Amino acid sequence: MVAFVAVAAVLMTIGTVVAAVVLAAPPKDLFLPPRVKGICDDAFVLRADGGVAWLTLEGGMWEFVADGRLYDLFGVERFLPADLVTFLQDHPGTHLTASLEGVAEPCLATFHMHGTVVRVTALEV
């Protein structure tokens, strides 16, 4: 019984250390919230007029289309009223004309694999 407790304690300690290391340096994806300094070397400021829509792809995502290019938006809900978010989510694929400003980060990957990731800093619909 003592051996079991000792092995369990060692395994728990190893698991805690590994989890702390992994969470201190997450991979470049959007499964975790963005780190404050986590900006790609090839990031650029995007200012564009186009269409914003909610898609049901992979559990739901915000899409922005401008000049024939697709963007995967992160943080849209902060800039839209709740009733408009509800409307767009109830009508997937409906594009509303919008002006967008944000930081585009081509090096980031998402499980959507649908356009360049953009962290939205301003949005007017």
Beta strands, then each sheet from edge to edge (+ up, - down):
strand 1: 44-55
strand 2: 61-66
strand 3: 69-74
strand 4: 96-105
strand 5: 116-124
sheet 1: 1+ 2- 3+ 5+ 4- 1+
end
